[in-house]
């Protein structure tokens, strides 16, 4: 398991499904797409709409295109 990133801060969070673990599968709050107090992700940084996240459950690190704001061009 990866260590927790030094940039991880509970003050910067995102509610995105972790592609590595299914920790929110049985959570009714997450199924309603509400801001669950248990199944959030560390928002390590962002560049426009590209979010750099870490899961507090499995420590997986990934990049997620949110589609909000200045999105990436496909070219």
HELIX and SHEET records of a PDB file:
HELIX    1   1 UNK A   28  UNK A   31  1                                   4    
SHEET    1   A 4 UNK A  13  UNK A  14  0                                        
SHEET    2   A 4 UNK A  41  UNK A  47 -1                                        
SHEET    3   A 4 UNK A  50  UNK A  55 -1                                        
SHEET    4   A 4 UNK A  61  UNK A  65 -1                                        
END                                                                             
